[in-house]
Amino acid sequence: MKKFVVLFVLMIAFMFGTAQKATCGGDNKNHIAVFNGLTNGLYTGGGSYYSLGFDYERHLTESLGIGGLLEFVFASGYTQTIIGVPVFEHFGDFKVLVAPAMEFYSIGDVSYSYFLFRAGAGYDFHAGTFSITPGINVDFVNSHVLLVAGISIGIGF
């Protein structure tokens, strides 16, 4: 029930967010970034694993953006691949995101794929068109909850 309340609050924030100037380096409407972080399984038997990701954002309005993400989680003996479509809402330099995604991985000869839902937030620090964004995300996948935290380094164009 708690995750539905969090999702509802995020949806309300998206619907009623105030318009802000695009924050990917002035008037740039595009932003790409590399993510470097840690994924922690918040469940019995969950571990902590290195994560490397890439994301793209296109501003549709001054505050709303949509994009793509590709993330690799290097777990024990296998690599998880996450592909998603994040939707961003900017409130100045603070941003929130929600992203439907798919998670793929193989263990031995068996392949798995699961629907994943990500909700997160970050704060953009800018130097010209460059950005550094500490961020935190919560992933809901296959009845598990994962916490993903790290730093993204990006550029607006």
ABEGO torsion letter per residue (X at the ends): XAAAAAAAAAAAAAAABBBBBBAAGEABABBBBBBBBBBBBBBBGBBBBBBBBBBBBBBABAABBBBBBBBBBBBBGBBBBBBBBBBBBBBEABBBBBBBBBBBBBBEABBBBBBBBBBBBBBBBBBEABBBBBBBBBBBBGGBBBBBBEBBBBBBX
